[in-house]
Amino acid sequence: MNKSDQKQYFLADNLKAIGVSLLSVVGVTLLLAIVMFMFIREQEESRATEILDNVRVVFRDAEITLDYLNALPYQTCEMDNLAEMRKTLFRSRFVKEIGFYQNNELLCSTYLGILEEPMKEVKPDFYTQLGDAFWINTPLQLFDKQATGTIVQRGRYNAVLDMDSVIGYSYTQDWQLFYNGDQFYHMAGNPSLVGSTLSQDDMDARTGYFSLQFIQCDERYNHTCLKVKSDHGRVLDLHMGKLVLFVFAMLMTAALTHMLTFNYLRRRRSLESRVSKGLKEHKFYCLYQPFVNLESGKVIGCEVLSRFEDEFGPIYPDEFIPQVKEQDMTWEFTVDMITTAMRELNENPEIPEGFKVSFNLFPFDFTREGCLDLDFVLDMNVKNFKLVLEITEDEQIATHSAVKHIKSLKSKGFLFAIDDFGVGYSNLSQLKTLNCDYLKIDRSFVMDMEDNSIRSSLIPHIVSIAEGLNVDLIAEGVENIDQCNELKGLTIGFGQGWLFGKPQSADALAKSVQGTQ
Ligand SMILES: Nc1nc2c(ncn2[C@@H]2O[C@@H]3COP(=O)(O)O[C@H]4[C@@H](O)[C@H](n5cnc6c(=O)[nH]c(N)nc65)O[C@@H]4COP(=O)(O)O[C@H]3[C@H]2O)c(=O)[nH]1
């Protein structure tokens, strides 16, 4: 993956995260909206049922009133009939006036008493299946304030119904009681709610799930239906608390999903997770830095250095090495790197037999009680490479088990090098005990050579220590020819640094080897 691919991946990853974040907000909002709607709908439906129940109570009251009177033997309007009608009126809850009919003429009523002139009955607006006649919005002569009313007639009596006061919801004006026969008749409530007669299909559609309109028909009074259309303003007023809660929950969800998504992204892009994924997916790879015989200038070996790069870009050893340690994966990592390097170097025909191949090991692994099993490297070593194990100077390699491991590995043919010599923890007796083969002079000594610094003046002392221990010296970080010449003058045998080659692929290393033969 090149840099522009990595940039694009990064951008796409961000967009994906924003997409997921948005999608989850939309999803949760939708879910919340449905739950809230279901809740409101349930409340609205039970309100519609309550209104219809109230209407039924009015009709039932009228029925009982009229049935009782019809059962009496009166065939004409006399004082005792009128008295009975008035007594019955008092007993009924929702009838505000009762009249007596004969031959389609009103003879008397509880309010008007016995009429001098019988009143001709006008044609009713409709008949119910029970045979009751209904007059809707009929002008009422008896009440000044109530200009019109609903009248029902059964047998010899009629009753003026007190619709508005019963239902008790008239102030909201979002319900309507209507007769849905061949023609539409508005009976009570808001007349503008139903504009024409309704078919069964209309009714089904209006009572559909995502609707806040309810139509319920009374079974006894066929075609007499109640429509409650929830008014937006009223719904808002009534459910304001829930709406505020909904908006709050939505905002909280948005914030939470945003936080979770970006936290996930941050974690995914963290050093810890990238290194851990890299280890699992074997994303680490090897580069090889040549080291040369300073006298002949020939490339005689290489140090294996690991590298890492994923979709988000490279991570350098000074960052991933501490992470590998933190994740306690040092041995797995080492085995992985050694295996890759052995395979690549063996496969390359330009890398000669007997080439020195130097691996970095973690001092901590030498403190383990169990054996450090590197036999597999010997099995892979078809080209008889001289295998060098580098360990940095460290208190940990002075431990009993470290010395034991080093001895055992040396007996199997592995060579040892003390890395970054001169900057770490070391003492002479420890160096003797370790019985290493090379000391690698830390590059800080070499870099300071041109300034004649105190540090560089210590190089001759390192040379005499190496002579005393009978080990070879490799100078690290040789960047220019002056440093190289000076090191040669100090009888240092080997050198490694950018002057001879940067860490490179196995193919490039093979070319370097060929170039110096
Ligand atoms: N300025 C300058 N630098 C030079 C020059 N020549 C070599 N270097 C750098 O010096 C480091 C030498 O490796 P090291 O001392 O073993 O130090 C290594 C080693 O301790 C550790 N490391 C790298 N790969 C592995 C590995 O596979 N296993 C273990 N355990 N440690 C590793 O990370 C350290 C740093 O590795 P790198 O970043 O690759 O850095 C390398 C190399 O790129 C030069 O002329 N000038």
The ligand as a Gaussian input file, in Angstrom:
#p B3LYP/6-31G(d) Opt

LIG

0 1
 N       21.244000       7.045000      12.280000
 C       21.659000       5.873000      11.815000
 N       20.952000       4.748000      12.152000
 C       21.406000       3.567000      11.686000
 C       22.523000       3.452000      10.868000
 N       22.698000       2.138000      10.563000
 C       21.721000       1.451000      11.189000
 N       20.890000       2.312000      11.838000
 C       19.741000       1.971000      12.662000
 O       20.180000       1.520000      13.895000
 C       19.357000       0.478000      14.363000
 C       20.190000      -0.728000      14.569000
 O       19.512000      -1.699000      15.187000
 P       19.627000      -2.054000      16.721000
 O       20.759000      -1.325000      17.356000
 O       19.651000      -3.539000      16.799000
 O       18.281000      -1.473000      17.321000
 C       17.073000      -1.982000      16.900000
 C       16.623000      -3.145000      17.720000
 O       16.986000      -2.978000      19.068000
 C       15.135000      -3.018000      17.629000
 N       14.643000      -3.987000      16.644000
 C       14.473000      -3.831000      15.310000
 N       14.033000      -4.978000      14.765000
 C       13.942000      -5.879000      15.784000
 C       13.554000      -7.245000      15.850000
 O       13.214000      -7.893000      14.867000
 N       13.597000      -7.853000      17.097000
 C       13.981000      -7.174000      18.213000
 N       14.000000      -7.807000      19.358000
 N       14.353000      -5.891000      18.168000
 C       14.334000      -5.250000      16.963000
 O       14.792000      -1.742000      17.232000
 C       15.971000      -0.962000      17.185000
 C       15.852000       0.093000      16.151000
 O       15.752000      -0.465000      14.913000
 P       15.780000       0.386000      13.626000
 O       14.825000       1.532000      13.780000
 O       15.607000      -0.525000      12.480000
 O       17.174000       1.030000      13.616000
 C       18.301000       0.238000      13.281000
 C       18.967000       0.799000      12.054000
 O       18.057000       1.233000      11.085000
 C       23.240000       4.672000      10.524000
 O       24.259000       4.669000       9.815000
 N       22.779000       5.819000      11.030000

